[in-house]
Amino acid sequence: MGLKLMCVIAHPDDECFGFGGALALAADRGIETYVICLTDGQAGSYRAGAASGEELGKMRREEFAASCKTLGITRHEVLDYQDGKLVTVDFSKAAGRLVERIRQFQPDVVITFGGDGGLNTHPDHMLVSMLTTAAFHWSGQSKRYPELGAVYSPQRLFYLTTNFFIPGRQEPKPAPWTVTLDIRSVQARKAEAFRQHASQVPLVEQTKELFEKFGVEEFYTLIAAAGTQPARQETDLFAGLEG
Ligand SMILES: [Zn+2]
């Protein structure tokens, strides 16, 4: 059995501007990848002339699929939560939907946003972090959701973090990183995936310079792993793991 990576995000385009490097690097190594996006981005600030949230959501689902294809992602899925409203979801139910998917897919490594909400401190990103963290742990516990399949415990959970901020925006308090990923070999593909999000072109343009300057690396923090240990600096999310 080969290694598997699961990535949980809030909006179409999180998969590329946030996690694109890690996902494309994994794909290049033959690691199976599964991206779960909780909303279809109906409440996006950039509307691309869409007449309704529903229309924008439909557009963004297609852009998400095209971006995942560019990154070489094996499996992708958009759930039906409302963009901008993840703080209102039934926590236990939403975490259960992730538990079910972790038990089915059986990833070795799970990646998601940190509790800071990422570079733009989006509350949806914070909620994705919390739901994924709960699901990561509950998936391996037999008392939790016994009706949702056999328990399965992924080996590692990482949060996305950053070494820069977006000028003029509320600064997050990001976690110190434990993994520095050199993503130069996939940097062009990450940028190309971002361009698949045609409805979000103003955002792509706005952040272009920042990503050109800081985009050679992605940073992650190890949040949970088997055993007890001090934090170590690594250059690979899968260091020491065998498929
Ligand atoms: Zn987002």
Residues whose N, C-alpha, C, O or C-beta is under 5 A from the ligand:
A	BS01	ZN	A10 H11 D14
